[in-house]
Amino acid sequence: METYNAPAGSAVADLPQGRIAYRAAGPLSSTHPPVVFVHGLLVDARLWEPVAECLANEGIRSYAPTLPLGAHPWPMNRDADLSPGGIAELMADFIATLDLSNVTVVGNDTGGAICQIMLGADTTRIGAAVLTNCDAFGTFPPRGLAPLFHALRHPGIVAGLAPGLRSEKIRHGPLAYGPLLSGPLDPELTLDWVQPLGSKAIRRDLAKFAKGVHPRVLLDAASRFSQFEGPVRIFWGEDDPYFPTELGRRLSEAFAGASLTVMPGGRTFLPLDHPTEVANEIAAAYRDRDTAPARSSAPRSASTDGAPAGRPAASR
């Protein structure tokens, strides 16, 4: 069986579904509630590395697992439930295995969908949530990505596509990672993200997830958002080709007192393009725990002045 090495600096959590690689940052002695990052399809924990560094500089400890969404280094157990609901359960098991509590979950892209499923289930260990550009409601998957998800449901099709993704021009082109951020892509990182697709078992894991993607999954989760009473912050890039700002607005209105901040020029991969601003939103979620419950859901624009994560982002 072909497997790939986890990135340097990764630890391993043994879960009922199999082994999960994860990256931890920030002081073990942190007095802040921990942050747990949830990435999306065909990326790994390194999507969050710039944000984790910002938080670590402010004394906040974070954990970023690499989920079995196509860029994972080794396959999960053959009987593992890797549907969207199953991945949400895997995240809950990850949090419990590390014995984390009062967690701030932070999701991006497909990872934001996983967070929503978590917020509609057992939230005993979750204290707050920050959602960046992601699927929501009937957008699962986005219309523009429907052909991709159709392909991912068929490991044989993915096997035929994988060799072409070794080309940087194709990986960074308009049909792959290119539209997802406004800044330059790291070719070594994106190559690492697609190499696991060469494994039959990894393609099997990915197909399990893709087959479970359907609008009813997130519509069902949204019907239970009212059970979560912690602060929720929605941070949305306004130039996203797949997740329009109106989707972020609807998501903010679905949670009691949630806030919406828009990032001018931002696209899907805000953790890579605008890590300081994402870190600011996470730090603000901490402060929200101690403020009055009624917070305006009127959208704000994010600061681009590089304010440190421990301070509020300036609104304008």
Secondary structure as the mmCIF struct_conf table of DSSP 4:
data_model
#
loop_
_struct_conf.conf_type_id
_struct_conf.id
_struct_conf.beg_label_comp_id
_struct_conf.beg_label_asym_id
_struct_conf.beg_label_seq_id
_struct_conf.end_label_comp_id
_struct_conf.end_label_asym_id
_struct_conf.end_label_seq_id
HELX_LH_PP_P HELX_LH_PP_P1 ASN A 5 PRO A 7
TURN_TY1_P TURN_TY1_P1 ALA A 8 GLY A 9
STRN STRN1 ALA A 11 LEU A 15
TURN_TY1_P TURN_TY1_P2 PRO A 16 GLN A 17
STRN STRN2 GLY A 18 ALA A 25
BEND BEND1 GLY A 26 GLY A 26
TURN_TY1_P TURN_TY1_P3 LEU A 28 SER A 29
BEND BEND2 HIS A 32 HIS A 32
HELX_LH_PP_P HELX_LH_PP_P2 PRO A 33 PRO A 34
STRN STRN3 VAL A 35 VAL A 38
TURN_TY1_P TURN_TY1_P4 LEU A 41 LEU A 42
HELX_RH_3T_P HELX_RH_3T_P1 ALA A 45 TRP A 48
HELX_RH_AL_P HELX_RH_AL_P1 GLU A 49 ASN A 57
TURN_TY1_P TURN_TY1_P5 GLU A 58 GLY A 59
STRN STRN4 SER A 62 PRO A 65
BEND BEND3 PRO A 68 GLY A 70
BEND BEND4 PRO A 73 TRP A 74
HELX_LH_PP_P HELX_LH_PP_P3 PRO A 75 ASN A 77
TURN_TY1_P TURN_TY1_P6 ARG A 78 ASP A 79
BEND BEND5 SER A 83 SER A 83
HELX_RH_AL_P HELX_RH_AL_P2 PRO A 84 THR A 97
TURN_TY1_P TURN_TY1_P7 LEU A 98 ASP A 99
BEND BEND6 ASN A 102 ASN A 102
STRN STRN5 VAL A 103 ASP A 109
HELX_RH_AL_P HELX_RH_AL_P3 THR A 110 LEU A 119
TURN_TY1_P TURN_TY1_P8 GLY A 120 GLY A 120
BEND BEND7 ALA A 121 ALA A 121
TURN_TY1_P TURN_TY1_P9 THR A 124 ARG A 125
STRN STRN6 ILE A 126 CYS A 134
STRN STRN7 ALA A 136 ALA A 136
TURN_TY1_P TURN_TY1_P10 PHE A 137 GLY A 138
STRN STRN8 THR A 139 THR A 139
BEND BEND8 PHE A 140 PRO A 141
HELX_RH_3T_P HELX_RH_3T_P2 ARG A 143 LEU A 145
HELX_RH_AL_P HELX_RH_AL_P4 ALA A 146 LEU A 152
TURN_TY1_P TURN_TY1_P11 ARG A 153 ARG A 153
HELX_RH_AL_P HELX_RH_AL_P5 PRO A 155 LEU A 161
HELX_RH_3T_P HELX_RH_3T_P3 ALA A 162 ARG A 166
BEND BEND9 SER A 167 SER A 167
HELX_RH_AL_P HELX_RH_AL_P6 GLU A 168 ARG A 171
TURN_TY1_P TURN_TY1_P12 HIS A 172 HIS A 172
BEND BEND10 GLY A 173 GLY A 173
TURN_TY1_P TURN_TY1_P13 PRO A 174 TYR A 177
HELX_RH_3T_P HELX_RH_3T_P4 GLY A 178 LEU A 180
BEND BEND11 SER A 182 GLY A 183
HELX_RH_AL_P HELX_RH_AL_P7 PRO A 187 VAL A 194
HELX_RH_3T_P HELX_RH_3T_P5 GLN A 195 GLY A 198
BEND BEND12 SER A 199 SER A 199
HELX_RH_AL_P HELX_RH_AL_P8 LYS A 200 LYS A 211
TURN_TY1_P TURN_TY1_P14 GLY A 212 GLY A 212
HELX_RH_AL_P HELX_RH_AL_P9 PRO A 215 ALA A 222
TURN_TY1_P TURN_TY1_P15 SER A 223 ARG A 224
HELX_RH_3T_P HELX_RH_3T_P6 PHE A 225 GLN A 227
BEND BEND13 GLY A 230 GLY A 230
STRN STRN9 VAL A 232 GLY A 237
TURN_TY1_P TURN_TY1_P16 GLU A 238 ASP A 239
BEND BEND14 PRO A 241 PHE A 243
HELX_RH_AL_P HELX_RH_AL_P10 THR A 245 ALA A 254
BEND BEND15 PHE A 255 PHE A 255
TURN_TY1_P TURN_TY1_P17 ALA A 256 GLY A 257
STRN STRN10 SER A 259 MET A 263
TURN_TY1_P TURN_TY1_P18 PRO A 264 GLY A 265
BEND BEND16 THR A 268 THR A 268
HELX_RH_AL_P HELX_RH_AL_P11 LEU A 270 ASP A 273
HELX_RH_AL_P HELX_RH_AL_P12 PRO A 275 ASP A 288
TURN_TY1_P TURN_TY1_P19 ARG A 289 ASP A 290
BEND BEND17 THR A 291 THR A 291
BEND BEND18 PRO A 293 PRO A 293
STRN STRN11 ARG A 300 SER A 301
HELX_LH_PP_P HELX_LH_PP_P4 ALA A 302 SER A 303
BEND BEND19 ASP A 305 ASP A 305
TURN_TY1_P TURN_TY1_P20 ALA A 309 GLY A 310
BEND BEND20 ARG A 311 ARG A 311
HELX_LH_PP_P HELX_LH_PP_P5 PRO A 312 SER A 315
#
